[in-house]
Amino acid sequence: MFSVIPGFRLSLGITLTYLGFIVLLPIAALLLQASDVGLVRYWAIITSPRTLAAFQITIGAAAAATLFNAVYGLMLAWVLVRYEFPGRRLLDTLVDIPFA
């Protein structure tokens, strides 16, 4: 069978194996550990004050980071689109690096 991309099946196999070991295996272990705890005990753990405080800190930090990034990202995008200045292309490239 002819493939447009040589080595596609091999690279797909390596990628899926890597995904399985790095992502799916820890999730499966977590679910296996959680299945040993009964539903009542699980609910008690989830609603404990320590867990609720951790949820509150996590959600608060995520909300603050989202707001910060939205405001400054919008300002940076505005500047990059509207104005010409030395280093503009470099700054635009640096903004795009996390998406690569």
VOBA-1610 file (N, C-alpha, C; in pm, whole numbers, padded with zeros to 5 digits, always signed):
BEGIN
Met+00084-00118+00000Met+00000+00000+00000Met+00088+00124+00000Phe+00055+00219-00085Phe+00133+00341-00100Phe+00088+00445+00001Ser+00184+00508+00067Ser+00153+00611+00166Ser+00207+00745+00118Val+00129+00848+00136Val+00172+00981+00095Val+00287+01029+00184Ile+00280+00995+00311Ile+00383+01035+00406Ile+00463+00910+00443Pro+00588+00902+00398Pro+00667+00784+00432Pro+00690+00774+00584Gly+00674+00656+00637Gly+00695+00634+00779Gly+00580+00679+00867Phe+00465+00706+00808Phe+00351+00756+00886Phe+00305+00654+00989Arg+00294+00529+00949Arg+00245+00427+01043Arg+00342+00408+01159Leu+00471+00410+01131Leu+00569+00396+01237Leu+00563+00515+01333Ser+00557+00635+01279Ser+00552+00753+01366Ser+00421+00758+01444Leu+00311+00715+01383Leu+00184+00709+01455Leu+00191+00607+01568Gly+00252+00493+01541Gly+00267+00391+01645Gly+00352+00439+01761Ile+00461+00505+01731Ile+00548+00559+01836Ile+00474+00665+01917Thr+00400+00751+01848Thr+00325+00856+01915Thr+00219+00798+02008Leu+00145+00701+01960Leu+00040+00641+02043Leu+00099+00563+02161Thr+00212+00499+02141Thr+00278+00430+02251Thr+00324+00530+02357Tyr+00384+00638+02312Tyr+00428+00744+02403Tyr+00308+00801+02479Leu+00200+00828+02407Leu+00078+00879+02470Leu+00027+00781+02574Gly+00030+00654+02542Gly-00016+00553+02635Gly+00065+00550+02764Phe+00195+00558+02751Phe+00280+00552+02870Phe+00277+00681+02951Ile+00278+00793+02885Ile+00290+00920+02955Ile+00156+00971+03007Val+00049+00948+02934Val-00080+01006+02972Val-00177+00901+03026Leu-00199+00797+02950Leu-00304+00702+02985Leu-00268+00611+03102Leu-00143+00573+03114Leu-00103+00485+03223Leu-00121+00552+03360Pro-00078+00676+03381Pro-00105+00740+03510Pro-00253+00760+03539Ile-00331+00791+03436Ile-00475+00807+03457Ile-00537+00674+03497Ala-00496+00566+03433Ala-00547+00434+03469Ala-00509+00397+03612Ala-00387+00428+03652Ala-00344+00400+03789Ala-00425+00482+03889Leu-00453+00606+03855Leu-00534+00691+03942Leu-00675+00637+03957Leu-00735+00595+03847Leu-00869+00538+03853Leu-00871+00406+03930Leu-00766+00328+03916Leu-00758+00202+03990Leu-00748+00228+04140Gln-00668+00325+04178Gln-00657+00362+04320Gln-00790+00415+04373Ala-00858+00495+04293Ala-00986+00553+04336Ala-01095+00448+04346Ser-01085+00342+04269Ser-01189+00239+04274Ser-01186+00159+04403Asp-01074+00161+04475Asp-01065+00091+04603Asp-01143+00161+04713Val-01166+00289+04696Val-01238+00368+04796Val-01387+00363+04762Gly-01469+00343+04862Gly-01613+00340+04839Gly-01668+00478+04809Leu-01791+00482+04762Leu-01853+00608+04723Leu-01869+00702+04842Val-01905+00649+04958Val-01922+00733+05077Val-01788+00792+05120Arg-01685+00710+05121Arg-01551+00758+05159Arg-01499+00859+05056Tyr-01526+00832+04929Tyr-01485+00924+04824Tyr-01551+01061+04843Trp-01681+01062+04872Trp-01752+01188+04894Trp-01697+01260+05018Ala-01661+01185+05120Ala-01604+01246+05240Ala-01469+01312+05209Ile-01391+01249+05126Ile-01261+01306+05088Ile-01282+01433+05005Ile-01373+01427+04910Ile-01397+01541+04821Ile-01451+01661+04898Thr-01532+01638+04998Thr-01594+01749+05071Thr-01519+01787+05199Ser-01402+01732+05220Ser-01326+01769+05340Ser-01277+01914+05327Pro-01259+01983+05439Pro-01216+02124+05433Pro-01083+02144+05360Arg-00992+02051+05377Arg-00862+02064+05311Arg-00877+02056+05158Thr-00960+01962+05112Thr-00982+01948+04968Thr-01055+02068+04911Leu-01155+02116+04982Leu-01229+02233+04936Leu-01139+02357+04931Ala-01049+02370+05028Ala-00954+02482+05026Ala-00860+02470+04906Ala-00817+02348+04876Ala-00731+02328+04759Ala-00805+02363+04630Phe-00932+02323+04621Phe-01012+02360+04504Phe-01025+02511+04493Gln-01049+02577+04605Gln-01067+02722+04605Gln-00940+02793+04559Ile-00826+02750+04609Ile-00699+02811+04569Ile-00672+02786+04420Thr-00697+02665+04375Thr-00671+02630+04236Thr-00759+02710+04141Ile-00888+02715+04170Ile-00981+02787+04083Ile-00953+02937+04089Gly-00921+02989+04206Gly-00888+03131+04218Gly-00763+03168+04141Ala-00659+03085+04152Ala-00535+03112+04079Ala-00558+03102+03928Ala-00637+03005+03885Ala-00666+02991+03742Ala-00746+03111+03691Ala-00841+03158+03770Ala-00920+03275+03730Ala-00833+03399+03723Ala-00745+03418+03820Ala-00656+03534+03819Ala-00560+03529+03700Ala-00505+03412+03672Ala-00414+03398+03558Ala-00487+03422+03426Thr-00610+03375+03417Thr-00689+03395+03296Thr-00717+03543+03274Leu-00757+03611+03379Leu-00786+03754+03368Leu-00660+03832+03331Phe-00549+03802+03398Phe-00422+03868+03369Phe-00381+03847+03224Asn-00385+03721+03179Asn-00343+03690+03043Asn-00437+03750+02939Ala-00565+03756+02969Ala-00659+03816+02875Ala-00633+03965+02858Val-00612+04035+02968Val-00589+04180+02961Val-00458+04211+02891Tyr-00349+04151+02938Tyr-00219+04183+02879Tyr-00203+04122+02740Gly-00265+04010+02714Gly-00261+03953+02579Gly-00333+04040+02479Leu-00446+04095+02520Leu-00520+04185+02432Leu-00440+04312+02404Met-00377+04365+02507Met-00294+04486+02488Met-00176+04456+02395Leu-00110+04343+02415Leu+00004+04308+02332Leu-00040+04284+02187Ala-00152+04217+02168Ala-00203+04194+02033Ala-00236+04327+01965Trp-00294+04418+02039Trp-00327+04550+01984Trp-00200+04623+01939Val-00099+04620+02022Val+00027+04688+01989Val+00093+04623+01868Leu+00093+04490+01863Leu+00159+04422+01751Leu+00088+04446+01619Val-00042+04463+01622Val-00117+04484+01498Val-00114+04630+01455Arg-00121+04720+01549Arg-00138+04862+01517Arg-00010+04939+01489Tyr+00101+04902+01552Tyr+00220+04986+01548Tyr+00339+04913+01488Glu+00422+04990+01420Glu+00550+04941+01369Glu+00660+04992+01461Phe+00746+04902+01507Phe+00856+04942+01594Phe+00968+04840+01581Pro+01091+04879+01613Pro+01203+04784+01603Pro+01182+04667+01700Gly+01202+04547+01650Gly+01185+04428+01732Gly+01044+04373+01731Arg+00959+04431+01649Arg+00820+04387+01644Arg+00809+04241+01597Arg+00884+04207+01493Arg+00878+04070+01442Arg+00932+03971+01544Leu+01036+04010+01616Leu+01091+03923+01720Leu+00989+03902+01831Leu+00925+04008+01873Leu+00823+03997+01978Leu+00706+03911+01931Asp+00666+03928+01806Asp+00559+03846+01750Asp+00598+03699+01748Thr+00723+03672+01716Thr+00773+03534+01717Thr+00775+03477+01857Leu+00818+03556+01954Leu+00822+03510+02093Leu+00682+03479+02146Val+00584+03554+02100Val+00446+03529+02142Val+00398+03395+02085Asp+00442+03362+01964Asp+00396+03239+01899Asp+00468+03113+01945Ile+00581+03125+02011Ile+00659+03007+02051Ile+00580+02908+02137Pro+00503+02951+02237Pro+00431+02851+02317Pro+00330+02768+02237Phe+00288+02817+02122Phe+00190+02743+02042Phe+00256+02640+01951Ala+00388+02643+01940Ala+00458+02551+01850Ala+00470+02413+01911
//
